Every structure is written in structure tokens, then in C-alpha cells.
Amino acid sequence: MLKIGLTGGIASGKSVVAARLKERGAVLVDADALAREVVEPGTEGLERIVAEFGAGILDGGGRLNRPRLGEAVFGNPERLAALNAIVHPLVRARAAAITAAAAADAVVVQDIPLLVETGQGAAFHLVVVVDAPDDVRLHRMQELRGMTAEAALSRMAAQATREERLAAADAVLDNSGTVQQLLDQVDGLWDGRLVPFAHNLAEGKRAPRRGGAVLEPHRARWAQEAGRIAARIAAAAPDLILAVEHIGSTSVPGLAAKDVIDLQVAVPDLEAAERLAPLLAAAGFPAVRGVEADTPKPGDPDRSAWLKRFHANADPCCAVNVHVRAAGSAGWRYALMFRDWLRNDPSALELYAEHKADLAARYAGSPTTRAYADAKEPWFTDEAWPRMSAWAEATGWEPPSYAS
């Protein structure tokens, strides 16, 4: 199933989006509703809150007195942390149970106001953020909720900043306009991304890619995007994965590239790579068979040292290549050395940029990137290998060492 984390600041319009997604067919898990459910009378949650905060936290009917609890934790980070330590695990457990009961091809949307603050982004295939400028949200809280400016600003300050939420977002819904404009964006996201993603995930196949090699100027968002995806992959199998590194052209500042994120997943050996395959597929990165070796280079012509497992993203709106290699292998070392050479040697960056631009122009009419990729391969052996090997020797470059 496709798991979506939905979040947004107070008065951003997140509830409108959640309701629309449910109308379109999503299984909705509302964290706020669950937070109330897990502290109902007779629950473990309420018992633990009473033990922590005292019986005075209850009203005359034995239910949680929420205003009194709010007063107890407001402005007191330690008491708030104690409350969160009780409620958040219970909410997550209940959400997990609802998710587990959903159909294999379902789109499960978890509405989590504090998703960013609690660092849960890596647990989802996508994080969707409902966004509105701070001044718009402030106006809504005052006009629609009757809050004072001071109270509204205090509530906003207690949450993640707008910049922090946007940094965590795989998709952003802009709610600075009308409700209908927001609903149209939700429908576009559902039809154009979520449903195809869920279908690909259920089928265990990568999203199709069409068109030739189109190079784009380097984008700062590539590093941020790679970081989010790397965290998601690492969380899928922490016992098997040694590291996830951003490699390839999008990892090199200043280098034009196809809008495709390349990540290298380091594992102890290829046996671990095989065990990792179904876990990566469940995380949204199914295996692509038939691409299981890099071209050996003169420094190590043994083909077995260049074996890998290759996965690609099921998300139709974000192209990702995942290269699973044994740490210490020739292919693993080459990918890291090549990236660091381009990052640190301006002449190398210029040389490769010119080569890429020439080939992209030559194969501009190709329906896929295959011809472009094949034409680049001799350059990696004939030009890059001797130059970057000399650079590594001159600078003392060594690949990272991962703690076992």
C-alpha cells in the first residue's frame, strides 16, 4: 500500500485536504482523532496521564480535562515532553494497526499535525505539506477562529517553521487562494501521482520514463530531495544498509544533469542486497533486472568486483535510481571517487560537463536515454578513470569507512 504523511501548520487548510483525499478513496488516519481516542476513560493512555500529572487532570466525569492539561504543559518543555512520550507511541501504534488492515493497493493518508516536529517523514512513501504564508494563516486564526494575534502567534511559534515543513515536503499544496483552487490541486495530486504510484507499488514495477536526455541547470533542491529519499531508504532496512550516499551528476554542485536522483546503497555483500530487495520494493523502489553490473575499469577488470543490484522509483513524479553495491567493491569505490573528483577538481567538472552537453545534443531526438547512456560509457573508462585515479593518488583520497 502507498503510505502518505499529510501535514501543515495551524490554519493551513490541512483538514480540507484530508477530507478531499478521503472523498477520492484514501484510507484516512487522523492523528488528532486518535490522540483523543487513546486517552478515553478506561484506556492505558489516560491511566498513564493521571499517573504523570495527577488526578486533578480529570473532570468531574472522569474524562481528561483538556484545558487543564493544556495549562499544565504550555510553556513547559519538560511537561510537554512527558505528555508526548505517553500519547505519541499510542497514536502511532493505533495508526499502524489501521494501516495494516488496509488493502494492498490502498492509499493510506495519515493526517499528522506534528509530523515534521516528531521526525516521522521517513516512515512514508511521500510527505504532503499543505502550505500557506504565515500572514495568511495568522489572518485566518483571527478572523475564523476568533483568536487574538498574540495567541495565534504563540500557536504558530510552537510548531515547525514554514521553511522546515517545506524542506520535508515531497509534494506541496498551496492554500493561499480559494478553497476550490486547493481542491483542484488535491485532485491533480490524487489522479496524477498518488493513484499511479499506488498501482506501481502494488504491481512491484518502476514508474515508466519517457523522452531522451534533457539536461537541466543544477538545482539546489536535488541535494535536499536526495536527503529525504536516502533517509526513507535507510529506514527501510537499518540492519542491512551501511550507508546511503547521493552520487551521480545531481550530487555535483554546478553540473547540469537529467532530473534523476542517483543514490548508492552500501551493503556488506550481494547476499545482503538480495535480502534487501523486497524491503526496497515495499519502500517504493522495486528491483530492475537486467542491469546488474557496471563496466569493469582497467584498474580492476574482474567483472565480479563490479556487480550490483539496481532499483528504480515507483513514483511517477520523481525519478530515482538506486544502485546497491557491496561496500569496498570496485563499483562502490568508483562511484564515490568519481563524485568527489568532480566536486573538487574544476577542470574535471568542466570536462565532464562538455562531454555530457555534446552527447545530449547528439541524441536529442532519441525516445529514451539509452543511447545517451551507452555513448557516455567509454568516456568513463578512457578519460575519467586515469584522470581521477591520478587525482585520488595526488590528494590522498580514500572512500568512507562504515562502522560495522
C-alpha positions as a Markdown table, in Angstrom:
| # | Residue | x | y | z |
|---|---|---|---|---|
| 1 | Met | 0.0 | 0.0 | 0.0 |
| 2 | Leu | 1.0 | 3.6 | -0.5 |
| 3 | Lys | 1.6 | 5.5 | 2.8 |
| 4 | Ile | 1.2 | 9.2 | 2.7 |
| 5 | Gly | 2.1 | 11.6 | 5.6 |
| 6 | Leu | -0.1 | 14.7 | 5.5 |
| 7 | Thr | 0.9 | 17.8 | 7.5 |
| 8 | Gly | 0.7 | 21.5 | 7.6 |
| 9 | Gly | 0.8 | 24.4 | 10.0 |
| 10 | Ile | -2.2 | 25.5 | 12.0 |
| 11 | Ala | -4.8 | 27.2 | 9.8 |
| 12 | Ser | -3.1 | 25.9 | 6.6 |
| 13 | Gly | -6.2 | 24.0 | 5.4 |
| 14 | Lys | -4.9 | 20.5 | 6.1 |
| 15 | Ser | -8.4 | 19.3 | 7.2 |
| 16 | Val | -9.9 | 20.4 | 3.9 |
| 17 | Val | -7.2 | 18.4 | 2.1 |
| 18 | Ala | -7.7 | 15.3 | 4.3 |
| 19 | Ala | -11.4 | 15.3 | 3.7 |
| 20 | Arg | -11.0 | 15.6 | 0.0 |
| 21 | Leu | -8.5 | 12.7 | -0.1 |
| 22 | Lys | -10.9 | 10.6 | 1.8 |
| 23 | Glu | -13.7 | 11.5 | -0.7 |
| 24 | Arg | -11.4 | 10.4 | -3.5 |
| 25 | Gly | -10.9 | 7.0 | -1.9 |
| 26 | Ala | -8.0 | 7.3 | 0.6 |
| 27 | Val | -8.0 | 5.5 | 3.9 |
| 28 | Leu | -7.6 | 8.4 | 6.3 |
| 29 | Val | -5.9 | 8.0 | 9.6 |
| 30 | Asp | -6.4 | 11.2 | 11.7 |
| 31 | Ala | -3.7 | 11.6 | 14.4 |
| 32 | Asp | -5.8 | 14.2 | 16.3 |
| 33 | Ala | -8.8 | 11.9 | 16.4 |
| 34 | Leu | -6.5 | 9.0 | 17.5 |
| 35 | Ala | -4.9 | 11.2 | 20.2 |
| 36 | Arg | -8.4 | 11.7 | 21.7 |
| 37 | Glu | -9.3 | 8.0 | 21.3 |
| 38 | Val | -6.2 | 6.7 | 23.2 |
| 39 | Val | -7.0 | 8.8 | 26.3 |
| 40 | Glu | -10.6 | 7.9 | 26.6 |
| 41 | Pro | -11.7 | 6.6 | 30.1 |
| 42 | Gly | -10.5 | 3.1 | 30.7 |
| 43 | Thr | -7.6 | 3.4 | 28.3 |
| 44 | Glu | -3.9 | 2.8 | 29.2 |
| 45 | Gly | -3.2 | 6.3 | 27.9 |
| 46 | Leu | -5.5 | 8.0 | 30.4 |
| 47 | Glu | -4.1 | 5.9 | 33.2 |
| 48 | Arg | -0.6 | 6.9 | 32.4 |
| 49 | Ile | -1.5 | 10.6 | 32.1 |
| 50 | Val | -3.2 | 10.5 | 35.6 |
| 51 | Ala | -0.1 | 8.8 | 37.0 |
| 52 | Glu | 2.1 | 11.5 | 35.5 |
| 53 | Phe | 0.0 | 14.7 | 36.1 |
| 54 | Gly | -2.2 | 13.7 | 39.0 |
| 55 | Ala | -6.0 | 13.0 | 39.3 |
| 56 | Gly | -6.7 | 16.7 | 39.2 |
| 57 | Ile | -6.2 | 16.5 | 35.4 |
| 58 | Leu | -9.6 | 14.8 | 35.2 |
| 59 | Asp | -13.0 | 16.5 | 35.0 |
| 60 | Gly | -16.0 | 15.6 | 37.2 |
| 61 | Gly | -17.0 | 12.7 | 34.9 |
| 62 | Gly | -13.6 | 11.1 | 34.9 |
| 63 | Arg | -12.6 | 12.3 | 31.5 |
| 64 | Leu | -9.5 | 14.2 | 30.6 |
| 65 | Asn | -9.8 | 17.9 | 31.2 |
| 66 | Arg | -8.1 | 19.1 | 28.1 |
| 67 | Pro | -7.9 | 22.8 | 29.0 |
| 68 | Arg | -6.3 | 22.0 | 32.3 |
| 69 | Leu | -3.9 | 19.6 | 30.7 |
| 70 | Gly | -3.0 | 22.4 | 28.2 |
| 71 | Glu | -2.3 | 24.8 | 31.0 |
| 72 | Ala | 0.0 | 22.2 | 32.6 |
| 73 | Val | 2.2 | 21.7 | 29.6 |
| 74 | Phe | 2.0 | 25.1 | 27.9 |
| 75 | Gly | 5.4 | 26.9 | 28.1 |
| 76 | Asn | 6.9 | 23.9 | 29.9 |
| 77 | Pro | 9.0 | 21.8 | 27.6 |
| 78 | Glu | 9.7 | 19.1 | 30.1 |
| 79 | Arg | 6.0 | 18.5 | 30.9 |
| 80 | Leu | 5.1 | 18.6 | 27.2 |
| 81 | Ala | 7.8 | 16.0 | 26.5 |
| 82 | Ala | 6.4 | 13.8 | 29.2 |
| 83 | Leu | 2.9 | 14.1 | 27.7 |
| 84 | Asn | 4.2 | 13.4 | 24.2 |
| 85 | Ala | 6.1 | 10.4 | 25.5 |
| 86 | Ile | 2.8 | 8.9 | 26.6 |
| 87 | Val | 0.5 | 9.8 | 23.8 |
| 88 | His | 2.6 | 9.7 | 20.6 |
| 89 | Pro | 3.6 | 6.0 | 20.9 |
| 90 | Leu | 0.0 | 5.0 | 21.5 |
| 91 | Val | -1.2 | 7.0 | 18.5 |
| 92 | Arg | 1.5 | 5.5 | 16.3 |
| 93 | Ala | 0.5 | 2.0 | 17.4 |
| 94 | Arg | -3.1 | 2.6 | 16.6 |
| 95 | Ala | -2.3 | 4.2 | 13.3 |
| 96 | Ala | -0.1 | 1.2 | 12.4 |
| 97 | Ala | -3.0 | -1.1 | 13.2 |
| 98 | Ile | -5.4 | 0.8 | 10.9 |
| 99 | Thr | -2.7 | 0.9 | 8.1 |
| 100 | Ala | -2.1 | -2.9 | 8.4 |
| 101 | Ala | -5.8 | -3.6 | 7.9 |
| 102 | Ala | -5.9 | -1.6 | 4.6 |
| 103 | Ala | -6.0 | -3.2 | 1.2 |
| 104 | Ala | -2.7 | -3.9 | -0.6 |
| 105 | Asp | -3.4 | -1.3 | -3.2 |
| 106 | Ala | -4.8 | 1.3 | -0.9 |
| 107 | Val | -3.6 | 4.9 | -0.5 |
| 108 | Val | -3.4 | 5.4 | 3.3 |
| 109 | Val | -3.1 | 9.0 | 4.4 |
| 110 | Gln | -2.0 | 9.8 | 7.9 |
| 111 | Asp | -3.0 | 13.3 | 9.0 |
| 112 | Ile | -0.3 | 14.3 | 11.4 |
| 113 | Pro | -0.1 | 17.9 | 12.5 |
| 114 | Leu | 3.4 | 17.4 | 14.1 |
| 115 | Leu | 4.9 | 15.1 | 11.5 |
| 116 | Val | 7.9 | 17.4 | 11.0 |
| 117 | Glu | 8.4 | 18.1 | 14.6 |
| 118 | Thr | 8.4 | 14.4 | 15.5 |
| 119 | Gly | 10.7 | 13.4 | 12.6 |
| 120 | Gln | 8.3 | 10.9 | 11.1 |
| 121 | Gly | 8.8 | 11.8 | 7.4 |
| 122 | Ala | 11.0 | 8.7 | 6.6 |
| 123 | Ala | 8.1 | 6.4 | 7.6 |
| 124 | Phe | 6.1 | 7.4 | 4.5 |
| 125 | His | 6.4 | 7.0 | 0.8 |
| 126 | Leu | 5.6 | 10.7 | 0.4 |
| 127 | Val | 5.1 | 13.6 | 2.7 |
| 128 | Val | 2.5 | 16.1 | 1.5 |
| 129 | Val | 2.5 | 19.6 | 3.0 |
| 130 | Val | -0.4 | 22.0 | 2.9 |
| 131 | Asp | 1.2 | 25.4 | 2.8 |
| 132 | Ala | 0.0 | 29.0 | 3.3 |
| 133 | Pro | 2.1 | 32.1 | 4.1 |
| 134 | Asp | 2.3 | 32.9 | 7.7 |
| 135 | Asp | 0.4 | 36.2 | 7.4 |
| 136 | Val | -2.5 | 34.3 | 5.7 |
| 137 | Arg | -2.6 | 31.8 | 8.5 |
| 138 | Leu | -2.5 | 34.5 | 11.1 |
| 139 | His | -5.4 | 36.3 | 9.5 |
| 140 | Arg | -7.5 | 33.0 | 9.4 |
| 141 | Met | -6.9 | 32.3 | 13.0 |
| 142 | Gln | -8.0 | 35.8 | 14.0 |
| 143 | Glu | -11.0 | 36.0 | 11.6 |
| 144 | Leu | -12.3 | 32.4 | 11.6 |
| 145 | Arg | -11.2 | 31.2 | 15.0 |
| 146 | Gly | -11.6 | 34.4 | 17.0 |
| 147 | Met | -8.0 | 34.1 | 18.3 |
| 148 | Thr | -6.0 | 37.2 | 19.4 |
| 149 | Ala | -2.9 | 38.0 | 17.4 |
| 150 | Glu | -0.8 | 37.1 | 20.5 |
| 151 | Ala | -2.5 | 33.7 | 20.9 |
| 152 | Ala | -2.2 | 32.9 | 17.2 |
| 153 | Leu | 1.5 | 33.8 | 17.0 |
| 154 | Ser | 2.1 | 31.7 | 20.1 |
| 155 | Arg | 0.5 | 28.7 | 18.5 |
| 156 | Met | 2.5 | 29.2 | 15.3 |
| 157 | Ala | 5.7 | 29.5 | 17.2 |
| 158 | Ala | 5.1 | 26.2 | 19.0 |
| 159 | Gln | 5.2 | 24.4 | 15.6 |
| 160 | Ala | 7.9 | 23.9 | 13.0 |
| 161 | Thr | 8.6 | 26.9 | 10.8 |
| 162 | Arg | 7.2 | 27.1 | 7.3 |
| 163 | Glu | 10.7 | 26.6 | 5.9 |
| 164 | Glu | 11.2 | 23.4 | 7.9 |
| 165 | Arg | 7.9 | 22.0 | 6.7 |
| 166 | Leu | 8.7 | 22.8 | 3.1 |
| 167 | Ala | 12.1 | 21.2 | 3.4 |
| 168 | Ala | 10.3 | 17.9 | 4.5 |
| 169 | Ala | 7.8 | 18.0 | 1.6 |
| 170 | Asp | 7.7 | 15.7 | -1.3 |
| 171 | Ala | 4.6 | 17.5 | -2.6 |
| 172 | Val | 3.3 | 20.9 | -1.6 |
| 173 | Leu | -0.3 | 22.1 | -1.9 |
| 174 | Asp | -0.6 | 25.9 | -2.0 |
| 175 | Asn | -3.5 | 27.1 | 0.0 |
| 176 | Ser | -3.0 | 30.8 | -0.4 |
| 177 | Gly | -6.0 | 31.1 | -2.7 |
| 178 | Thr | -9.6 | 29.8 | -2.7 |
| 179 | Val | -10.9 | 26.5 | -1.4 |
| 180 | Gln | -11.7 | 25.4 | -4.9 |
| 181 | Gln | -8.2 | 26.1 | -6.0 |
| 182 | Leu | -6.9 | 23.9 | -3.2 |
| 183 | Leu | -9.3 | 21.1 | -4.0 |
| 184 | Asp | -8.2 | 21.2 | -7.7 |
| 185 | Gln | -4.6 | 20.7 | -6.5 |
| 186 | Val | -5.7 | 17.7 | -4.4 |
| 187 | Asp | -7.5 | 16.1 | -7.3 |
| 188 | Gly | -4.4 | 16.7 | -9.5 |
| 189 | Leu | -2.2 | 15.1 | -6.9 |
| 190 | Trp | -4.5 | 12.1 | -6.5 |
| 191 | Asp | -5.0 | 11.4 | -10.2 |
| 192 | Gly | -1.5 | 12.3 | -11.4 |
| 193 | Arg | 0.7 | 10.9 | -8.7 |
| 194 | Leu | -0.9 | 9.0 | -5.8 |
| 195 | Val | -3.1 | 6.6 | -7.8 |
| 196 | Pro | -0.3 | 5.7 | -10.3 |
| 197 | Phe | 2.2 | 5.4 | -7.5 |
| 198 | Ala | -0.1 | 3.0 | -5.6 |
| 199 | His | -0.6 | 1.0 | -8.7 |
| 200 | Asn | 3.1 | 0.7 | -9.5 |
| 201 | Leu | 3.8 | -0.2 | -5.9 |
| 202 | Ala | 1.2 | -3.0 | -5.8 |
| 203 | Glu | 2.5 | -4.3 | -9.1 |
| 204 | Gly | 6.1 | -4.1 | -8.0 |
| 205 | Lys | 7.2 | -2.1 | -11.0 |
| 206 | Arg | 9.1 | 1.1 | -11.6 |
| 207 | Ala | 7.4 | 4.2 | -13.0 |
| 208 | Pro | 7.8 | 4.5 | -16.8 |
| 209 | Arg | 10.2 | 7.1 | -18.1 |
| 210 | Arg | 9.9 | 8.6 | -21.5 |
| 211 | Gly | 11.9 | 11.0 | -23.5 |
| 212 | Gly | 15.6 | 11.5 | -24.2 |
| 213 | Ala | 18.4 | 13.0 | -22.2 |
| 214 | Val | 17.4 | 16.5 | -21.3 |
| 215 | Leu | 20.0 | 18.3 | -19.2 |
| 216 | Glu | 18.8 | 20.9 | -16.7 |
| 217 | Pro | 20.9 | 23.5 | -14.8 |
| 218 | His | 22.0 | 22.3 | -11.4 |
| 219 | Arg | 19.2 | 22.7 | -8.8 |
| 220 | Ala | 19.7 | 23.2 | -5.1 |
| 221 | Arg | 16.7 | 21.1 | -4.4 |
| 222 | Trp | 18.4 | 18.0 | -5.7 |
| 223 | Ala | 20.5 | 17.6 | -2.6 |
| 224 | Gln | 17.5 | 18.2 | -0.3 |
| 225 | Glu | 15.4 | 15.7 | -2.3 |
| 226 | Ala | 18.2 | 13.1 | -2.2 |
| 227 | Gly | 18.5 | 13.5 | 1.6 |
| 228 | Arg | 14.8 | 12.8 | 2.1 |
| 229 | Ile | 14.8 | 9.8 | -0.1 |
| 230 | Ala | 18.1 | 8.5 | 1.4 |
| 231 | Ala | 16.5 | 8.7 | 4.9 |
| 232 | Arg | 13.5 | 6.8 | 3.6 |
| 233 | Ile | 15.7 | 4.0 | 2.1 |
| 234 | Ala | 17.8 | 3.8 | 5.3 |
| 235 | Ala | 14.8 | 3.4 | 7.4 |
| 236 | Ala | 13.5 | 0.5 | 5.3 |
| 237 | Ala | 16.3 | -1.8 | 6.4 |
| 238 | Pro | 18.6 | -0.3 | 9.1 |
| 239 | Asp | 20.1 | -3.8 | 9.8 |
| 240 | Leu | 21.2 | -4.4 | 6.2 |
| 241 | Ile | 22.2 | -0.9 | 5.0 |
| 242 | Leu | 25.5 | 0.5 | 5.9 |
| 243 | Ala | 25.0 | 3.9 | 4.2 |
| 244 | Val | 23.0 | 5.7 | 1.5 |
| 245 | Glu | 25.0 | 8.2 | -0.5 |
| 246 | His | 24.0 | 10.8 | -3.1 |
| 247 | Ile | 26.0 | 10.1 | -6.2 |
| 248 | Gly | 25.8 | 10.9 | -9.9 |
| 249 | Ser | 25.5 | 14.3 | -11.7 |
| 250 | Thr | 22.8 | 15.7 | -9.4 |
| 251 | Ser | 25.2 | 15.3 | -6.5 |
| 252 | Val | 27.8 | 17.7 | -8.0 |
| 253 | Pro | 27.1 | 21.4 | -7.5 |
| 254 | Gly | 27.2 | 23.4 | -10.7 |
| 255 | Leu | 26.8 | 20.4 | -13.0 |
| 256 | Ala | 23.9 | 20.3 | -15.5 |
| 257 | Ala | 22.1 | 16.9 | -15.2 |
| 258 | Lys | 19.0 | 15.0 | -16.0 |
| 259 | Asp | 16.4 | 15.4 | -13.3 |
| 260 | Val | 17.1 | 12.0 | -11.9 |
| 261 | Ile | 18.4 | 11.4 | -8.4 |
| 262 | Asp | 21.1 | 8.6 | -8.2 |
| 263 | Leu | 21.7 | 7.0 | -4.8 |
| 264 | Gln | 24.2 | 4.4 | -3.8 |
| 265 | Val | 23.2 | 1.9 | -1.1 |
| 266 | Ala | 26.2 | 0.3 | 0.6 |
| 267 | Val | 25.6 | -3.2 | 1.9 |
| 268 | Pro | 28.0 | -5.8 | 3.4 |
| 269 | Asp | 27.8 | -8.1 | 0.3 |
| 270 | Leu | 25.5 | -9.0 | -2.5 |
| 271 | Glu | 23.7 | -11.6 | -0.4 |
| 272 | Ala | 22.5 | -8.8 | 1.8 |
| 273 | Ala | 21.5 | -7.0 | -1.4 |
| 274 | Glu | 19.2 | -9.9 | -2.3 |
| 275 | Arg | 17.6 | -9.8 | 1.2 |
| 276 | Leu | 17.2 | -6.1 | 0.9 |
| 277 | Ala | 15.4 | -6.2 | -2.5 |
| 278 | Pro | 11.8 | -6.9 | -1.2 |
| 279 | Leu | 12.3 | -4.2 | 1.6 |
| 280 | Leu | 13.3 | -1.6 | -1.0 |
| 281 | Ala | 10.3 | -2.6 | -3.2 |
| 282 | Ala | 8.0 | -2.1 | -0.3 |
| 283 | Ala | 9.6 | 1.3 | 0.3 |
| 284 | Gly | 8.8 | 2.3 | -3.3 |
| 285 | Phe | 11.9 | 1.1 | -5.1 |
| 286 | Pro | 11.3 | -2.1 | -7.0 |
| 287 | Ala | 14.2 | -4.1 | -8.5 |
| 288 | Val | 15.0 | -3.7 | -12.2 |
| 289 | Arg | 16.5 | -6.9 | -13.5 |
| 290 | Gly | 19.0 | -7.0 | -16.4 |
| 291 | Val | 21.1 | -4.1 | -15.0 |
| 292 | Glu | 23.3 | -5.9 | -12.5 |
| 293 | Ala | 26.9 | -4.9 | -13.4 |
| 294 | Asp | 28.9 | -1.8 | -14.2 |
| 295 | Thr | 31.5 | -1.9 | -16.9 |
| 296 | Pro | 34.8 | -3.0 | -15.4 |
| 297 | Lys | 37.7 | -0.4 | -15.5 |
| 298 | Pro | 41.4 | -1.1 | -16.2 |
| 299 | Gly | 42.3 | -0.8 | -12.5 |
| 300 | Asp | 40.2 | -3.8 | -11.7 |
| 301 | Pro | 39.0 | -5.8 | -14.7 |
| 302 | Asp | 37.4 | -8.5 | -12.6 |
| 303 | Arg | 33.7 | -8.4 | -13.5 |
| 304 | Ser | 32.6 | -9.8 | -10.2 |
| 305 | Ala | 34.0 | -6.7 | -8.5 |
| 306 | Trp | 31.5 | -4.5 | -10.4 |
| 307 | Leu | 28.3 | -6.4 | -9.7 |
| 308 | Lys | 25.4 | -4.5 | -8.2 |
| 309 | Arg | 21.7 | -4.7 | -7.8 |
| 310 | Phe | 19.6 | -1.9 | -9.4 |
| 311 | His | 16.3 | -0.5 | -8.3 |
| 312 | Ala | 14.2 | 2.5 | -9.5 |
| 313 | Asn | 11.4 | 4.5 | -8.1 |
| 314 | Ala | 7.7 | 3.6 | -8.5 |
| 315 | Asp | 6.8 | 7.3 | -8.0 |
| 316 | Pro | 5.8 | 8.7 | -11.5 |
| 317 | Cys | 6.8 | 12.2 | -10.5 |
| 318 | Cys | 10.3 | 11.7 | -9.1 |
| 319 | Ala | 12.8 | 9.7 | -11.0 |
| 320 | Val | 15.3 | 7.9 | -8.7 |
| 321 | Asn | 18.0 | 5.3 | -9.5 |
| 322 | Val | 19.2 | 3.1 | -6.6 |
| 323 | His | 22.5 | 1.3 | -7.0 |
| 324 | Val | 23.0 | -1.3 | -4.4 |
| 325 | Arg | 26.7 | -2.2 | -4.1 |
| 326 | Ala | 28.9 | -4.1 | -1.7 |
| 327 | Ala | 30.9 | -1.7 | 0.4 |
| 328 | Gly | 34.6 | -2.0 | -0.7 |
| 329 | Ser | 33.8 | -3.3 | -4.1 |
| 330 | Ala | 35.3 | -1.7 | -7.2 |
| 331 | Gly | 32.0 | -0.3 | -8.4 |
| 332 | Trp | 31.2 | 1.2 | -5.0 |
| 333 | Arg | 34.6 | 2.9 | -4.9 |
| 334 | Tyr | 34.4 | 4.2 | -8.4 |
| 335 | Ala | 31.0 | 5.9 | -7.8 |
| 336 | Leu | 32.3 | 7.8 | -4.8 |
| 337 | Met | 35.6 | 8.7 | -6.3 |
| 338 | Phe | 34.0 | 10.0 | -9.4 |
| 339 | Arg | 31.6 | 12.2 | -7.5 |
| 340 | Asp | 34.3 | 13.6 | -5.2 |
| 341 | Trp | 36.7 | 14.2 | -8.2 |
| 342 | Leu | 34.0 | 16.3 | -9.9 |
| 343 | Arg | 33.2 | 18.1 | -6.7 |
| 344 | Asn | 36.8 | 19.1 | -6.0 |
| 345 | Asp | 38.5 | 19.5 | -9.4 |
| 346 | Pro | 37.1 | 22.4 | -11.5 |
| 347 | Ser | 38.8 | 21.1 | -14.7 |
| 348 | Ala | 37.2 | 17.7 | -14.3 |
| 349 | Leu | 33.8 | 19.3 | -13.8 |
| 350 | Glu | 34.3 | 21.4 | -17.0 |
| 351 | Leu | 35.5 | 18.4 | -19.0 |
| 352 | Tyr | 32.5 | 16.2 | -18.0 |
| 353 | Ala | 30.0 | 19.0 | -18.4 |
| 354 | Glu | 31.2 | 19.5 | -22.0 |
| 355 | His | 31.1 | 15.8 | -22.7 |
| 356 | Lys | 27.5 | 15.5 | -21.4 |
| 357 | Ala | 26.3 | 18.5 | -23.3 |
| 358 | Asp | 27.8 | 17.2 | -26.6 |
| 359 | Leu | 26.1 | 13.8 | -26.2 |
| 360 | Ala | 22.8 | 15.3 | -25.1 |
| 361 | Ala | 22.8 | 17.4 | -28.3 |
| 362 | Arg | 23.8 | 14.5 | -30.4 |
| 363 | Tyr | 21.0 | 12.2 | -29.1 |
| 364 | Ala | 18.4 | 14.9 | -28.6 |
| 365 | Gly | 15.9 | 13.1 | -30.8 |
| 366 | Ser | 16.2 | 9.8 | -29.0 |
| 367 | Pro | 12.9 | 8.4 | -27.5 |
| 368 | Thr | 14.8 | 7.2 | -24.4 |
| 369 | Thr | 18.1 | 7.9 | -22.6 |
| 370 | Arg | 19.6 | 4.5 | -23.5 |
| 371 | Ala | 21.7 | 5.7 | -26.5 |
| 372 | Tyr | 23.0 | 8.7 | -24.5 |
| 373 | Ala | 24.0 | 6.5 | -21.5 |
| 374 | Asp | 25.7 | 3.9 | -23.7 |
| 375 | Ala | 27.6 | 6.6 | -25.5 |
| 376 | Lys | 29.0 | 8.0 | -22.3 |
| 377 | Glu | 30.3 | 4.7 | -21.1 |
| 378 | Pro | 33.7 | 4.7 | -23.0 |
| 379 | Trp | 34.5 | 8.1 | -21.6 |
| 380 | Phe | 34.2 | 6.8 | -18.0 |
| 381 | Thr | 36.9 | 4.2 | -18.8 |
| 382 | Asp | 39.2 | 6.1 | -21.3 |
| 383 | Glu | 39.1 | 9.6 | -19.9 |
| 384 | Ala | 37.7 | 9.6 | -16.3 |
| 385 | Trp | 39.4 | 6.6 | -14.9 |
| 386 | Pro | 43.1 | 7.6 | -15.5 |
| 387 | Arg | 42.4 | 11.3 | -14.6 |
| 388 | Met | 40.5 | 10.6 | -11.4 |
| 389 | Ser | 42.9 | 7.9 | -10.3 |
| 390 | Ala | 45.8 | 10.3 | -10.6 |
| 391 | Trp | 43.7 | 12.9 | -8.7 |
| 392 | Ala | 43.0 | 10.4 | -5.9 |
| 393 | Glu | 46.7 | 9.5 | -5.6 |
| 394 | Ala | 47.8 | 13.1 | -5.6 |
| 395 | Thr | 45.2 | 14.2 | -3.0 |
| 396 | Gly | 45.3 | 11.1 | -0.8 |
| 397 | Trp | 41.6 | 10.5 | -1.4 |
| 398 | Glu | 40.1 | 7.5 | 0.3 |
| 399 | Pro | 36.5 | 6.2 | 0.4 |
| 400 | Pro | 34.5 | 6.3 | 3.6 |
| 401 | Ser | 34.8 | 3.6 | 6.2 |
| 402 | Tyr | 31.5 | 2.4 | 7.6 |
| 403 | Ala | 31.3 | 1.3 | 11.2 |
| 404 | Ser | 30.0 | -2.3 | 11.5 |
